[in-house]
């Protein structure tokens, strides 16, 4: 995975702290955390306008990425980041009991920007 920002993972007996710095290239309008349970698909939509920077901070996920003409499948681990761009359906499932992701969006929430079918 390409490193899209500076981050460091600090782990000790108390747990894990992940620090993200230097997001000058990404204008964050919305920030959220997703907990995903094992073998449960999340996402399953794409955006017409919004870009999302997605990072795994716990566990690991299997990702399926679709466009009208292509398909990719890959695994993301803690510290990996992926930039989801408009027009690509992004869905993922946890390969562990629990995986946690942080998502930064460059747009505020707008339900009309969410699409689940390329025919829409």
N, C-alpha and C positions, 0 to 999 in steps of 0.2 A: 504494500500500500504506500502511496505517496504521502509524505509528511506535509500536512496543510497548515500547521501552526506549531508553535513551541508548546510542548507539554511535558510534564514529568509525572511519573507514578512513584509514590513513596509508600512502601509497605512495611509494616512492623507487626508486632504481636497484637496491636489494637485494631488493625484493619488496614484499609487502603485509602490513600488520599490522592486524587488525580487533579493536578493544577494545569489549567489551560491559560496561555498568555499569547499576546500579540495577534489579535484577530483584526488587524488593520484592514485586511483585504475583504472582510466579510461584515456587512452592515446588519447586525443582529437586531431583529424586531420582536422575535419570540424565542423563548428558551424553554425546553421541557425535558423531563426525564421519563423514560419508558422502562417499566419492568415487564419482562416477557418470560412466561413459564415454558418449561420444556415441551417441545413439539407443538406449540400453539403459534399459528401464523398471525403476524401483525402487519400493519401497513396495508398492502393490497390496494394501493391507489397511486395516482400520480398527480402532479400539479401542472397547471397550465402556465403559471407565472412564477411561483415561489421556488427558490433554491434552498436546499437544506444541507447543513453540514452535520453528519452523523458520526458519532464515536461510541465505541463499546468501552464501558468502564468496568464491567464485571461479566464473567462467563464468556461464552462465544456463541455466535449466531451464524446460521446459514442464510445467505442472501440470494434472492433471485431477482434479476433486473431485466425488464422487458422494454422494448420499444416496438413500434409497428414493424420493424424489419430485423430486430436482433434479440438475442437472449444471452445472458451471462449468469453464471452461478459461481459463488465464491464464499469463503469463510472469513469472518472478521473476529479478531481477538482483542483483548484490552489494549488500548493505545492506538488501534487501527482507526483511521478516519476515512470517510467516503463523502464526496460531494454529490448529492442527488440533484440533478438539473431537471428543468421542466421537460415533460414529454416522456419520461422514463418511469414506468411502474416499478416500484420498489416494495418488495415484501420480504419478510424475514421471520425466522423461528429460532428459538433458543435450542442449543444442542446440550444444554445443562439444565439442572433443576430450575435455576433462575439466571437470567442475563439482564443486564441493565445498560441502557443507552442514554446518551445525552444528545439532544437534537437542537441545533440552532437554525432558525429560519430567518430569511431576509425580508419576509413579509408578515404582517399581522394576520391572524386567523381570518379566513374568508371561505365559507363553505362552498361558494360557487367556484373556487379554485381547485377543489378536490374532484377527481374523476376516477372511476373504478373500471371503466370500459373504454377502449380506444375508439369505440363507435360514438361516444358522447361528444 
